[in-house]
């Protein structure tokens, strides 16, 4: 990807994500400090025990928060796995609309078919969807790239309900193809359920998004 500059959109998204993360950590630090002060006062100045209480409370809260997040992700993925192909296409289209794309259903009659055609600004993307029970292989990326060139799109995207193999990820990085795997799909779905617009794709895929000169 030599000779390409970072997209202003991704830079803006990264700043927004960092700002949101800093705000969250600031709130947590403030809550921990207040808990420590209150515990110290209640224990009549025994700051060491108050510190232990604060740390223990933070660990317990973190455990239950992580467990709640894991259960929510598992529920989303169970729903996705239970979908048929038509439901999965409609579901993926809804999530991609939340990303700011204009989504069009594509014609499957062509040899180089696409499941969805996406536009955002002057960028036109071919999107292939894979709803299956095994890892997505490299040939799925090669097929999507061939369809992208045949249909005159500028980018390719592959969305799957399963992880991609290492060879598939390597091929996607070399050809500037966006991948959204099982974990990325869960992230998009959870953000969408909470009513937030998703700010970025998973880190590895976001790092590959560049603007062509």
Secondary structure, DSSP 8 states (H G I E B T S, - for coil): -TT-EE-HHHHHHHHHHHHHHHHHHHHHHHHHHHHHHHHHHHTTT-HHHHHHHHHHHHHHHHHHHHHHHHHHHHHHHHHHHH--HHHHHHHHHHHHHHTT-EEEE--TTSSS--SEEEEETTEEEEEEEE--SS-B-HHHHHHHHHHHHHTT-SEEEEEESS-B-HHHHHHHHHTT-EEE-HHHHHHHHHHHHTT-------HHHHTT-EE--
